[in-house]
Amino acid sequence: MKRLLIVCFNIALASYIRRLVEEGRIGTGERSVEVLHFFELCSRVLDEPIRYEGEKNEYYHSCRNMMLEAVQAGQSHVAPYDAICIDEAQDFDEFMLCAVVGLLRKGGDLLIAIDPEQTLYRRGFSWKSIGVDVAGNRTVSLTSAYRGTVELRQFAARLLGRQTAEGEPAQLSFAFPGHDTHGEPPVLRRCASREEQAELVAREVAELVERGEYRRSEIAVVYDDKVYGSAQGPDGLRYGSKEGVKRLKATLERHGVPVRWVSRDYRAKEEFDVTTDRVTLISVHSAKGLDFDLVYLLPQEQDPPPDEQRDALRRLYVGVTRARHRLVVPFVSGGTAVQWLEKALRT
């Protein structure tokens, strides 16, 4: 039996992919298909426990470096894989990628999937730096969208400032031939306070589920909890207080809406199951790679400093593209993110 590894950075995405593999009746485990997030793989290579959250960035850099050294020295506690798929590879830096690629047996198959439009971390690499030869016809650019209505795809493209003269997004989202679907344009709604914002989301979700328009498992409330300041954590970012998210969760539950708060902690991400009959409450970073029929996006309303505007726009784009059919953006203040969204609607 050949050994296949699927690895990504996002813990919740790893849980989602693992569920898909299991539903496909494909064996999982060390002798078949393993689906791991990066630091879970790192822990196995080193045969040491790693704290997946709550540590400063230096701690995770040290773990990453020790993994790379172990792999290069032939001291990995994980046997080589026959094939490796690295999903959302833009989330990895060159040291992470070198460590993962080093686990591939000689002559094995390697698939690296990258979406540069969804780069949320200030990481980078070159193919040469990770020892991968992409000369010839070994790279493929996908030109077909697999999520989103025409209206949502065009909106997302305009958000990044990309549009052809004919009005169709230039690069980001061409539908499968004959499978274009249309729907409502995104909706922006101003609220007087955070409390009103939470009430709006909770009330609408409860009504939509009651009318049978959406199942709870098809709905996500996506929030951007990035704050600006010194970096910390395994992803090099700093996050704000969770008190506002707790209040939002309580408001949803008060309206009779069961909620699964995926980004609460590592354990919640690890146990994420998209089929559970609950509304998903999730951060932008944890939502990468996932999609839902209906998304309520709560944008970051703190204005980013000039050197972080590009990152803020990317996070907003990731949040927008989590929606397959309908996107609603309730906001309180008219900060930079809301101005970007309003411009994309007007264009």
VENQUICOR-V632724 format. One record per pair of residues at least 4 apart in sequence whose ideal C-beta (glycine too) atoms are under 8 Angstrom apart, sorted by the first residue. I is the first residue (numbers start at 0). J is the second residue. If there is no record, write none. Layout:
I,J
I,J
This chain:
0,26
0,30
0,31
1,81
1,82
2,29
2,30
2,31
2,33
2,78
2,79
2,80
2,81
2,82
3,31
3,32
3,33
3,80
3,81
3,82
3,83
3,84
4,32
4,33
4,35
4,40
4,80
4,82
4,83
4,84
4,99
4,102
5,13
5,16
5,20
5,32
5,33
5,34
5,35
5,83
5,84
5,86
6,13
6,34
6,35
6,36
6,37
6,40
6,83
6,84
6,85
6,86
6,99
7,12
7,13
7,16
7,36
7,37
7,85
7,86
7,87
7,90
7,288
8,12
8,36
8,37
8,87
8,90
8,91
8,95
8,234
9,13
9,36
9,87
9,90
9,284
9,285
9,287
9,288
10,14
10,36
10,39
10,51
10,265
10,268
10,269
10,285
11,15
11,261
11,262
11,268
11,271
11,281
11,285
11,286
11,289
12,16
12,36
12,86
12,87
12,287
12,288
12,289
13,17
13,34
13,35
13,36
13,39
14,18
14,268
14,269
14,270
14,271
14,272
15,19
15,271
15,273
15,288
15,289
16,20
16,34
16,86
16,288
17,21
17,27
17,34
18,22
18,272
18,273
18,274
19,23
20,25
20,27
20,32
20,34
21,25
21,27
25,31
25,32
26,30
26,31
26,32
27,31
27,32
27,33
27,34
28,32
28,33
29,33
35,39
35,40
35,43
36,40
36,51
37,41
37,91
37,95
37,99
38,42
38,49
38,51
38,59
38,62
38,233
39,43
39,49
39,51
40,44
40,66
40,77
40,99
40,102
41,45
41,49
41,62
41,63
41,66
41,98
42,46
42,47
42,48
42,49
43,76
43,77
44,66
44,69
44,70
44,75
44,76
44,77
44,98
44,102
45,49
45,62
45,65
45,66
45,69
45,76
46,76
49,62
50,54
50,58
51,233
51,265
52,232
52,233
52,264
52,265
53,232
54,58
54,59
54,232
54,233
55,231
55,232
56,60
56,230
56,231
56,232
56,233
56,235
57,61
58,62
59,63
59,232
59,233
60,64
61,65
62,66
63,67
63,92
63,94
63,95
63,98
64,68
64,94
65,69
66,70
66,98
67,71
67,94
67,97
67,98
67,101
68,72
69,74
69,75
69,76
70,74
70,75
70,97
70,98
70,101
70,102
71,101
75,101
75,102
77,102
79,102
79,103
79,104
79,107
80,102
80,103
80,104
80,107
81,104
81,107
81,108
82,103
82,107
82,108
82,109
82,110
83,99
83,100
83,102
83,103
83,107
83,108
83,109
83,110
84,110
84,111
84,112
85,91
85,96
85,99
85,109
85,110
85,111
85,112
86,112
86,288
87,112
87,113
87,114
87,117
87,287
87,288
88,96
88,111
88,112
88,113
89,113
89,114
89,115
89,117
89,118
89,120
89,122
90,118
90,119
90,120
90,122
90,234
90,287
91,95
91,96
91,99
91,122
91,124
92,96
92,120
92,122
92,123
92,124
93,97
93,123
93,124
93,125
93,128
93,129
94,98
95,99
96,100
96,111
96,124
96,129
97,101
97,128
97,129
97,130
98,102
100,109
100,129
100,130
100,131
103,107
103,108
103,109
109,131
111,131
116,159
116,171
116,313
116,316
117,287
117,313
117,316
117,317
117,320
118,122
118,313
119,234
119,283
119,284
119,287
119,310
119,313
119,314
119,317
120,234
120,235
120,236
121,235
121,310
122,235
124,128
124,129
125,129
126,131
126,132
126,133
127,131
132,137
133,137
133,138
142,173
143,173
143,174
143,175
144,152
144,171
144,172
144,173
144,174
144,175
145,175
146,290
146,320
146,323
147,151
147,152
147,155
147,172
147,290
147,320
147,322
147,323
147,324
148,152
148,180
148,181
148,182
148,183
148,323
148,324
149,153
149,174
149,179
149,180
149,181
149,182
150,154
150,181
150,182
150,183
150,184
150,185
151,155
151,182
151,185
151,319
151,320
151,322
151,323
151,324
151,326
152,156
152,168
152,171
152,172
152,174
153,157
153,162
153,166
153,167
153,168
153,172
154,158
154,184
154,185
154,319
154,326
154,343
154,344
155,159
155,168
155,171
155,172
155,316
155,319
155,320
156,161
156,162
156,168
156,169
156,170
156,171
156,172
157,161
157,162
157,168
157,342
157,343
157,346
158,312
158,315
158,316
158,319
158,339
158,340
158,343
159,171
159,312
159,316
161,168
161,169
161,170
161,171
162,166
162,167
162,168
162,169
162,346
163,167
163,168
163,169
167,173
168,172
168,173
174,178
174,179
174,180
180,324
182,324
182,325
183,325
184,344
185,319
185,322
185,326
185,327
185,328
185,340
185,344
186,326
186,327
186,328
187,328
187,330
187,337
187,340
187,341
187,344
188,199
188,327
188,328
188,329
188,330
189,329
189,330
189,331
189,333
190,195
190,196
190,199
190,329
190,330
190,331
191,195
191,331
192,196
192,331
193,197
193,243
193,246
193,331
194,198
194,246
194,250
195,199
195,331
196,200
196,297
196,329
196,330
196,331
197,201
197,246
197,247
197,250
197,251
198,202
198,250
199,203
199,329
200,204
200,220
200,247
200,250
200,251
200,295
200,297
200,329
201,205
201,250
201,251
201,253
201,254
201,256
202,206
202,254
203,207
203,295
203,327
204,208
204,215
204,218
204,220
204,251
204,254
204,256
204,278
204,295
205,209
205,254
205,255
205,256
206,210
207,212
207,213
207,218
207,293
208,212
208,213
208,214
208,215
208,218
208,256
213,217
213,218
213,292
213,293
214,218
214,276
215,256
215,257
215,276
215,277
215,278
216,273
216,274
216,275
216,276
216,277
216,279
217,291
217,292
217,293
218,278
218,279
218,291
218,292
218,293
218,294
218,295
219,278
219,279
219,280
219,281
219,286
219,289
219,291
219,293
219,294
219,295
219,321
220,247
220,251
220,278
220,279
220,280
220,281
220,294
220,295
220,297
221,281
221,282
221,283
221,286
221,294
221,295
221,296
221,297
221,318
221,321
222,244
222,247
222,280
222,281
222,282
222,283
222,296
222,297
223,282
223,283
223,297
223,298
223,299
223,314
223,315
223,318
223,336
224,238
224,239
224,241
224,244
224,262
224,282
224,283
224,299
225,236
225,237
225,238
225,239
225,283
225,284
225,299
225,310
225,311
225,314
226,237
226,238
226,239
226,301
227,237
227,301
227,303
227,304
227,307
228,237
229,237
230,235
230,236
230,237
231,235
231,236
231,237
232,236
232,237
232,238
234,284
236,284
238,282
239,243
241,245
241,263
242,246
243,247
244,248
244,260
244,262
244,280
245,249
246,250
247,251
247,280
247,297
248,252
248,258
248,260
248,280
249,253
250,254
251,256
251,258
251,278
251,280
252,256
252,257
252,258
256,278
257,276
257,277
257,278
258,277
258,278
258,279
258,280
259,267
259,271
259,275
259,277
259,278
259,279
259,280
260,267
260,280
260,281
261,267
261,268
261,271
261,279
261,280
261,281
261,282
261,285
262,267
262,268
262,280
262,281
262,282
262,284
262,285
263,267
264,268
265,269
266,270
267,271
268,285
273,279
273,289
279,291
281,285
281,286
281,289
282,286
283,287
283,314
283,317
283,318
284,314
286,317
286,318
286,321
287,317
289,321
290,320
290,321
290,322
290,323
291,321
291,322
291,323
292,322
292,323
292,324
292,325
293,322
293,324
293,325
293,326
293,327
294,318
294,321
294,322
294,325
294,326
294,327
295,327
295,328
295,329
296,318
296,319
296,321
296,322
296,326
296,327
296,328
297,328
297,329
297,330
298,315
298,318
298,328
298,330
298,334
298,336
298,337
298,340
299,303
299,311
299,314
299,315
299,334
299,336
300,330
300,331
300,332
300,334
300,336
300,337
301,334
302,334
302,335
303,307
303,308
303,310
303,311
303,335
304,308
307,311
308,312
308,335
309,313
310,314
311,315
311,335
311,336
312,316
312,339
313,317
314,318
315,319
315,336
315,339
315,340
316,320
317,321
319,326
319,340
322,326
328,337
328,340
330,334
330,336
330,337
332,337
333,337
333,338
334,338
335,339
336,340
337,341
338,342
339,343
340,344
341,345
342,346
